[in-house]
Amino acid sequence: MLNRATVAATTLAAFLAFSGCAMSPPKEPSLYDRLGGKPAITAVVDDFVGNVAADTRINRRFAGTDIPHLKASLVDQICAGTGGPCTYTGPDMKTAHKGMRIRDNEWDALVEDLVKSLDKFKVPAKEKGELLGVLGPMKPDIVGQ
């Protein structure tokens, strides 16, 4: 024979399961949130662009670039790509890099500069890997165009 507590617990569990509230693993925050949102992304982008400016392997590529516009575009692109509320409105990567003939070693230098900034801000390995996973697929549209 079931006591009232057992019946109540069973009824509650059934209700929660039916309503979708029970047994659901907690939803992980977006990568955007785990990175610290727009302020943290902005800080990393500012540092990253500074690294690129000091990197003689690639800084000549940015000699005529509108740096404030580049930073804002990068922030929007990373924000949007990581699940944040931003919208990237710039050109697609293939169009933006057409005719630049960027080489693999230049791409690698850029990634190293980004990783240096991520490490400076102590971005955890999981989030760093996820962010690089978001940005990495852009390589074919940037390198060799």
C-alpha positions in Angstrom: 0.0 0.0 0.0 1.3 3.5 -0.9 1.3 6.2 1.6 0.3 9.8 0.9 3.9 11.1 0.6 4.7 8.4 -2.0 1.6 9.2 -4.0 2.2 12.9 -3.9 5.9 12.5 -5.0 4.9 10.2 -7.8 2.2 12.5 -9.0 4.5 15.5 -8.9 7.2 13.6 -10.7 4.7 12.5 -13.4 3.4 16.1 -13.8 6.9 17.6 -14.1 8.0 14.9 -16.6 4.9 15.4 -18.6 5.3 19.2 -18.6 8.9 19.0 -19.7 10.2 20.4 -16.4 11.7 17.3 -14.9 14.7 15.3 -15.9 15.9 18.0 -18.3 19.6 18.8 -17.9 20.2 22.4 -17.1 20.8 24.5 -20.2 24.4 25.7 -20.6 24.8 29.4 -21.1 25.8 30.5 -24.6 29.4 30.9 -25.5 28.7 34.7 -25.6 27.7 34.6 -22.0 30.5 32.3 -20.9 33.0 34.6 -22.6 31.7 37.5 -20.5 29.4 39.2 -23.0 30.1 42.2 -25.1 32.4 44.0 -22.7 34.8 41.0 -22.5 34.7 40.4 -26.2 35.5 44.1 -26.8 38.4 43.9 -24.4 39.8 40.8 -26.2 39.3 42.4 -29.6 41.1 45.6 -28.5 44.1 43.6 -27.2 44.0 41.4 -30.3 44.2 44.3 -32.7 47.1 45.7 -30.7 48.9 42.3 -31.0 48.3 42.4 -34.8 49.6 46.0 -35.0 52.8 44.9 -33.3 53.2 41.7 -35.3 55.6 42.4 -38.2 54.5 39.2 -39.9 51.1 40.7 -40.7 50.8 44.3 -39.6 51.4 45.6 -43.1 48.1 44.0 -44.2 46.3 46.5 -41.9 48.3 49.7 -42.8 45.3 51.4 -44.5 42.6 49.9 -42.4 40.0 52.0 -40.5 40.9 50.4 -37.1 37.9 51.6 -35.1 35.6 50.2 -37.8 37.6 46.9 -37.9 37.3 46.6 -34.1 33.5 47.3 -34.2 33.1 44.7 -37.0 35.1 42.1 -35.2 33.2 42.6 -32.0 29.8 42.3 -33.8 31.0 39.2 -35.7 32.3 37.4 -32.6 29.2 38.5 -30.6 26.8 37.2 -33.2 28.9 34.0 -33.8 28.9 33.1 -30.1 25.2 33.5 -29.6 25.1 37.1 -28.5 22.5 39.7 -29.4 24.7 41.5 -32.0 24.2 41.5 -35.7 27.2 41.5 -38.1 26.4 43.7 -41.0 29.7 43.7 -42.9 30.5 41.8 -46.1 31.0 38.1 -46.1 34.6 37.0 -45.6 35.1 36.0 -49.2 34.0 39.4 -50.5 36.0 41.3 -47.8 39.2 39.5 -48.6 38.9 39.2 -52.4 42.2 39.9 -54.1 44.2 40.1 -50.9 46.0 36.8 -51.5 46.4 36.1 -47.8 48.7 33.1 -47.2 48.4 30.3 -44.6 51.3 31.6 -42.6 49.5 35.0 -42.3 46.3 33.3 -41.1 48.4 31.3 -38.6 50.0 34.5 -37.3 46.6 36.1 -36.9 45.3 33.1 -34.9 48.4 33.2 -32.7 47.7 36.9 -32.0 44.2 36.0 -31.0 45.2 33.1 -28.8 47.7 35.4 -27.1 44.9 37.8 -26.2 42.6 35.0 -25.1 45.4 33.7 -22.9 46.0 37.2 -21.5 42.4 37.4 -20.4 42.5 33.8 -19.0 39.7 32.5 -21.3 39.3 28.9 -20.3 40.4 26.2 -22.7 36.8 25.0 -23.5 35.6 28.5 -24.4 38.8 29.2 -26.3 38.4 26.1 -28.3 34.7 26.8 -29.0 35.5 30.4 -30.2 38.3 29.1 -32.5 35.8 26.6 -33.7 33.4 29.4 -34.7 36.1 31.4 -36.4 38.1 28.6 -38.0 35.6 27.7 -40.7 36.1 31.2 -42.2 39.7 30.3 -43.2 38.8 29.0 -46.7 36.9 32.3 -47.4 39.9 34.4 -46.3 43.1 32.6 -47.3 44.1 32.6 -50.9 41.3 34.9 -52.1 
